[in-house]
Amino acid sequence: MARPSSQPAHSQPLASTIGDAARAARTRLGLTQAEMAQRVGLAHAVYSRMERGRVLPRVSTLQRMCGALGVTPDELMGHTPPSDDLPARHQLLLRVRTLEEPQVRALLLLLPESR
């Protein structure tokens, strides 16, 4: 049963809160559920159930989700503002966390040394 849209997020079950936040972050990144499932190391069906709020992720899975989505555990649990409200530097750091290793290496080559 879907929760009414007027119900505040803090009163919904944690699984639904995490699922809603994960879906929003995944959509912002332009990823499909299948791509996220692969990045997190889960079967697509399992990841889909998490996004729908049917199951809670394990702590280790939550950590992998945060890394892949570029969000903090607090954000997934509804405790902080969306990344649009965060300072630009924090937004950049969150986005860098979503990059694959070769992309990070390429980015580092573009940065001047900061010694």
Sine and cosine of phi, psi and omega as CSV:
sin_phi,cos_phi,sin_psi,cos_psi,sin_omega,cos_omega
0.00,0.00,0.76,-0.65,-0.02,-1.00
-0.97,0.23,0.56,-0.83,0.03,-1.00
-0.99,0.16,0.56,-0.83,0.03,-1.00
-0.89,0.46,0.60,-0.80,-0.04,-1.00
-0.91,0.42,-0.36,0.93,0.00,-1.00
-0.99,0.16,-0.18,0.98,-0.02,-1.00
-0.97,0.25,0.78,-0.62,0.00,-1.00
-0.90,0.44,0.54,-0.84,-0.06,-1.00
-0.87,0.49,-0.57,0.82,-0.06,-1.00
-0.93,0.37,-0.27,0.96,-0.02,-1.00
-0.99,-0.13,-0.09,1.00,0.03,-1.00
-0.99,0.11,0.34,-0.94,0.01,-1.00
-0.87,0.50,0.52,-0.86,-0.04,-1.00
-0.84,0.55,-0.65,0.76,0.00,-1.00
-0.86,0.52,-0.64,0.77,0.02,-1.00
-0.94,0.35,-0.64,0.77,0.03,-1.00
-0.88,0.48,-0.74,0.67,0.02,-1.00
-0.89,0.46,-0.70,0.72,-0.01,-1.00
-0.88,0.48,-0.71,0.71,0.02,-1.00
-0.89,0.46,-0.69,0.72,-0.02,-1.00
-0.92,0.38,-0.64,0.77,0.02,-1.00
-0.90,0.43,-0.68,0.73,0.02,-1.00
-0.88,0.48,-0.71,0.70,0.00,-1.00
-0.88,0.47,-0.70,0.71,0.00,-1.00
-0.92,0.40,-0.66,0.75,0.01,-1.00
-0.89,0.46,-0.67,0.74,0.00,-1.00
-0.91,0.42,-0.66,0.75,0.05,-1.00
-0.85,0.52,-0.57,0.82,-0.01,-1.00
-0.99,0.12,-0.15,0.99,0.00,-1.00
0.96,0.28,0.48,0.88,-0.01,-1.00
-0.98,-0.18,0.50,-0.87,0.12,-0.99
-1.00,0.05,0.24,-0.97,0.08,-1.00
-0.88,0.48,-0.62,0.78,0.00,-1.00
-0.89,0.45,-0.65,0.76,0.03,-1.00
-0.91,0.41,-0.67,0.74,0.03,-1.00
-0.90,0.44,-0.70,0.72,0.01,-1.00
-0.84,0.54,-0.67,0.74,0.01,-1.00
-0.91,0.41,-0.69,0.72,0.00,-1.00
-0.89,0.45,-0.55,0.83,-0.04,-1.00
-1.00,0.03,-0.27,0.96,0.01,-1.00
0.99,0.11,0.58,0.82,0.00,-1.00
-0.84,-0.54,0.33,-0.94,0.16,-0.99
-0.93,0.36,0.55,-0.83,-0.02,-1.00
-0.82,0.57,-0.68,0.74,-0.03,-1.00
-0.88,0.47,-0.61,0.79,0.00,-1.00
-0.93,0.37,-0.72,0.70,0.01,-1.00
-0.89,0.47,-0.65,0.76,0.02,-1.00
-0.86,0.51,-0.68,0.73,0.02,-1.00
-0.90,0.44,-0.58,0.81,0.04,-1.00
-0.91,0.41,-0.71,0.70,-0.01,-1.00
-0.90,0.43,-0.51,0.86,0.03,-1.00
-0.99,0.12,-0.01,1.00,0.04,-1.00
0.97,0.22,0.36,0.93,-0.02,-1.00
-1.00,0.10,-0.47,0.88,0.01,-1.00
-0.64,-0.77,0.50,-0.87,0.10,-0.99
-1.00,0.04,0.68,-0.73,0.08,-1.00
-0.96,0.29,0.47,-0.88,0.15,-0.99
-0.92,0.39,0.28,-0.96,0.00,-1.00
-0.87,0.50,-0.69,0.72,0.00,-1.00
-0.89,0.45,-0.60,0.80,0.05,-1.00
-0.94,0.35,-0.65,0.76,0.04,-1.00
-0.86,0.51,-0.66,0.75,0.02,-1.00
-0.89,0.45,-0.69,0.72,0.03,-1.00
-0.91,0.42,-0.63,0.78,0.04,-1.00
-0.88,0.47,-0.70,0.71,0.00,-1.00
-0.87,0.50,-0.70,0.71,0.03,-1.00
-0.88,0.47,-0.69,0.72,-0.02,-1.00
-0.94,0.34,-0.53,0.85,-0.04,-1.00
-1.00,-0.04,-0.24,0.97,-0.03,-1.00
0.94,0.33,0.60,0.80,0.02,-1.00
-0.78,-0.62,0.22,-0.98,0.05,-1.00
-1.00,-0.08,0.33,-0.94,0.10,-0.99
-0.84,0.55,-0.62,0.79,0.03,-1.00
-0.86,0.51,-0.66,0.75,0.01,-1.00
-0.90,0.44,-0.67,0.74,0.01,-1.00
-0.91,0.41,-0.47,0.88,0.00,-1.00
-1.00,-0.05,0.12,0.99,0.10,-1.00
0.99,0.17,0.39,0.92,-0.07,-1.00
-0.98,-0.18,-0.09,1.00,-0.02,-1.00
-0.72,-0.70,0.27,-0.96,0.01,-1.00
-0.93,0.38,0.37,-0.93,0.06,-1.00
-0.87,0.49,0.38,-0.92,-0.09,-1.00
-0.88,0.48,-0.34,0.94,0.04,-1.00
-0.90,0.44,-0.41,0.91,-0.04,-1.00
-1.00,-0.08,-0.04,1.00,-0.05,-1.00
-1.00,0.05,0.42,-0.91,0.05,-1.00
-0.84,0.55,0.46,-0.89,-0.08,-1.00
-0.84,0.55,-0.64,0.77,-0.02,-1.00
-0.89,0.45,-0.67,0.74,0.01,-1.00
-0.91,0.41,-0.64,0.76,0.05,-1.00
-0.86,0.51,-0.69,0.72,0.01,-1.00
-0.88,0.47,-0.70,0.71,0.01,-1.00
-0.88,0.47,-0.64,0.77,0.04,-1.00
-0.90,0.44,-0.64,0.77,0.01,-1.00
-0.93,0.37,-0.63,0.78,0.00,-1.00
-0.88,0.47,-0.57,0.82,0.00,-1.00
-0.90,0.44,-0.34,0.94,-0.02,-1.00
-1.00,0.04,-0.13,0.99,-0.05,-1.00
-0.97,0.23,0.49,-0.87,0.12,-0.99
-0.98,0.22,0.33,-0.94,-0.08,-1.00
-0.83,0.56,-0.71,0.70,0.02,-1.00
-0.88,0.47,-0.54,0.84,0.03,-1.00
-0.93,0.36,-0.62,0.79,0.03,-1.00
-0.91,0.42,-0.69,0.73,0.03,-1.00
-0.86,0.50,-0.69,0.72,0.01,-1.00
-0.89,0.45,-0.66,0.75,0.03,-1.00
-0.89,0.45,-0.67,0.74,0.00,-1.00
-0.89,0.46,-0.54,0.84,0.04,-1.00
-0.92,0.40,-0.45,0.89,-0.01,-1.00
-0.99,0.15,-0.34,0.94,-0.07,-1.00
-0.99,0.11,0.66,-0.75,0.08,-1.00
-0.95,0.32,0.45,-0.90,0.05,-1.00
-0.91,0.41,0.65,-0.76,-0.05,-1.00
-0.90,-0.44,0.84,0.54,-0.01,-1.00
-1.00,-0.10,0.00,0.00,0.00,0.00
